[in-house]
């Protein structure tokens, strides 16, 4: 157990199986991100951003295949990053290279949910969650337009990095937060009264490496932003909550587990930078972790808060 876990608070011992080791399920990505689990199909999808593809790992066979790979033929890449599913089970993807949020319909067709705000192109959508009212909330830092490695070089038309709320029914797009330098991962609390958002302006240097909590007012607006958790190694790129509101965040040395109040309880050690996490498996007690080059998982004594 010692090689895979670091116990900081004894509470963390209740969350782990002493005989459940971290498994590496696949290796071969240039920068893995955007994990999402399809419980009804027993497979797992994640992004390989620089290779401009989504991969799929079959839970029953362990086989990996390309799930989707755009072929634009125009010298530009789509570079899918964050992924989630809506309440109808459809895949929603932040394409930071194409600068849009899309939904994959059941027949494979692509619907653009958001690509402009007040007539200007959004920056490079990064991570996304769907609220129980079917609205789509996503972060829009400029990471995907600063170089050509995992995006396409371009100027920001907005001049700022926002967090947006999109209503697919009406097509409306609203700014819900503008006080984060580099908004990145995000997740709702179990009762959806709090939205957690990470600020990762400290990526590669000085800056923020924390998660902020915001009160959700009338299901539409955010107020009272405050820092609740800070990673001591690397940045909290992407994170998820379990059913009791404990936060499981990516970090530079693996995954950090925080209490709902932000106390660091323990770490899952991974031999590379972890970019994002999600819960899955039949019982939602398997934590999937996307590293830069590899996909990992571990069974926990916790169940994830996510649908389906």
Secondary structure as GFF3:
##gff-version 3
##sequence-region A 1 308
A	DSSP	beta_strand	5	7	.	.	.	ID=ss1
A	DSSP	three_ten_helix	10	15	.	.	.	ID=ss2
A	DSSP	beta_strand	23	27	.	.	.	ID=ss3
A	DSSP	beta_strand	32	38	.	.	.	ID=ss4
A	DSSP	beta_strand	43	48	.	.	.	ID=ss5
A	DSSP	beta_strand	53	58	.	.	.	ID=ss6
A	DSSP	beta_strand	64	68	.	.	.	ID=ss7
A	DSSP	beta_strand	80	85	.	.	.	ID=ss8
A	DSSP	beta_strand	91	95	.	.	.	ID=ss9
A	DSSP	beta_strand	100	104	.	.	.	ID=ss10
A	DSSP	beta_strand	110	114	.	.	.	ID=ss11
A	DSSP	beta_strand	116	117	.	.	.	ID=ss12
A	DSSP	beta_strand	120	121	.	.	.	ID=ss13
A	DSSP	beta_strand	128	130	.	.	.	ID=ss14
A	DSSP	beta_strand	136	140	.	.	.	ID=ss15
A	DSSP	three_ten_helix	143	145	.	.	.	ID=ss16
A	DSSP	beta_strand	162	167	.	.	.	ID=ss17
A	DSSP	beta_strand	172	177	.	.	.	ID=ss18
A	DSSP	beta_strand	183	188	.	.	.	ID=ss19
A	DSSP	beta_strand	194	199	.	.	.	ID=ss20
A	DSSP	beta_strand	210	217	.	.	.	ID=ss21
A	DSSP	beta_strand	221	230	.	.	.	ID=ss22
A	DSSP	beta_strand	239	241	.	.	.	ID=ss23
A	DSSP	beta_strand	247	251	.	.	.	ID=ss24
A	DSSP	beta_strand	254	258	.	.	.	ID=ss25
A	DSSP	beta_strand	264	269	.	.	.	ID=ss26
A	DSSP	beta_strand	274	280	.	.	.	ID=ss27
A	DSSP	beta_strand	286	291	.	.	.	ID=ss28
A	DSSP	beta_strand	294	299	.	.	.	ID=ss29
###
